Amino acid sequence: MTELMNAYAQERTFRDSVPYTLHSIVDMSQIKRIPPNWLTAKAGPGLTHPRSGFMLFVGLSMGFKMILQTIMKIMRYEKIHFFDTRAQADAFMAELLQKEDSTASSTS
């Protein structure tokens, strides 16, 4: 969790430095058990920063996925999606970015 909190500080700095929305792919396929104090992960800028976009989770176990879905529902965070593989998340991200590009071009 210490590594995660350090990464959050870097992520917040990066999000503060750009003028556009940032989406995230969170690959959790290598996690074998839920880490202690894992609920502190919700403090990350990916959920709360003004330039946060969609969060795409990859490779979660069914149990962990159910827990996260419940938490996200309680928090009313609707920009979360779950994928079994990184390729699926990458494909969704490509479609999302293409839609954003076409929306931006039509409004300019």
Secondary structure, 3 states (H helix, E strand, C coil): CHHHHHHHHHHHHHHHHCCCCEEEEEECCCCCCCCCCHHHHHHCHHHHCCCEEEEEEECCCHHHHHHHHHHHHHHCCCCEEEECCHHHHHHHHHHHHHHHHHHHHHHC
